[in-house]
Amino acid sequence: MPVDIIDASGTLLEVRIVGTLDKADYERLAMVVRDAIAREKRIRALVVAERFQGWERGADWSDVSLVTGEGQHIEKMAIVGEERWRDEVLLFTGKGLRPTAIEFFPPSRMAQARAWLSA
């Protein structure tokens, strides 16, 4: 399974995405996010992309309700991944188009990503 929910028990949601993100796993992740928001009201997210290969080709990625709806309840999102994916990942997450503070960090800066989330 490319999406591993590391921790969804509190206000910090930790997720690992390995390989290619497919639509079914994205929708499962969206349910976890919605549940965390319903329980905590406001959350922060750490997304670690390991050996990331992009998004499932041919899938319908037009549903942006997580970004436009629940996204207002995500205070901060730190994304850790290979630099080559920075622009596409930030576009996919809607950086600059939603109130969530979103930053991208290379794997060597995991500690800084965690510090930024907790600040």
N, C-alpha and C positions, 0 to 999 in steps of 0.2 A: 504494500500500500504506500503510495508516494506521500501521503500526508500523515504525519504522526503528531497527535496531540500530546505534548509533553506535560503540560499543566494547564488546566482550565478551572481550578478550584477557587481562585481568588480574583483580585482585580488585575493581575498580570497574566495574560494568556500567552503561553509559549507553544509555538508550533514549529515543526520541521517539515520541509517539503524536499523530497528527494526525487531527482529525475524530472519527469514531465508531469505537470499538474493537469489532471483530467477533470472534466466537468463534474463527474459524480463526486470526486473527492473535494472539489471546490464547494459544492453544495452541502456536503457533510460538514466542511469547515464553517460555512456560513451559518449552519444550524448551531454549532458550538459557540460561535460568536454571539448569535442572537440569544442563546440561553445564558451566556455569561453577562450580557448587558441586562437582560431581564432580572437576573439575580443581583448584580452589583451596581447597576445604573450607569456607571462610567468605568471603562477599562483601559488598559494599555496593552500593547501587543508586541511580542518579540517573534519575528518570523525568520527562521534560519533556512536558507535555500542551499542544500548540499547537492553537489553534482547536478545542479539545475539545468534542465534541457528545454525549458520553455513551457508552452501551453499546448494542450491537445489540439491538433489540427482538425479543422472541420467542425469543431464544437461551436455552439451558439453562445458567445460570450457577451451578448448584448444586454443581459439583465444586470443593471448597475444599481439595483435597489440596496445592496449591502453598502455601497459607497454613499449613495444619496440619502438613504434612510437611517439605518443603524450607525452609519459612519460618524454621525454627529455625536455619538456616545463613546467613540474611541478617542481618548485624549491624545495619545501618542502611539506611533508605530515605528519600531526600529526593524529594519530589514537587513539581514546579514547574508551576503552572497558575493559571488565573483563579480568583479568590476565590470566585466563585459555585459552584464545584465542590468546594470544600474538604470539606464534610461528607460528601457522597456518595463522594468518592474515599477518604477516611479510613475510611469504613464498608466499602467494597469491599476495601480492603487489610487490614482486620482490626486496625486500630490499637487497642491496648489488650487485644486478645484473643490476642496472640502475643508472643513475646519480642523481636521486632524493634522497634528504636526507629524510629518513623516520624514525619516532620515534613512539613508542607505549607508551601510558600513561594510568594508571588506572583512573576511574571516579573521584576519590578524587584529582587528579592532573590536572583537566581541566584548571585551571588558568595557570599552568606551560606549558601546551600544547599550549595555546594561546600565551603566552610570547615567547616560542621557535619559533613559526611560525613567529612572528613579528620581531624577532631578526635578 
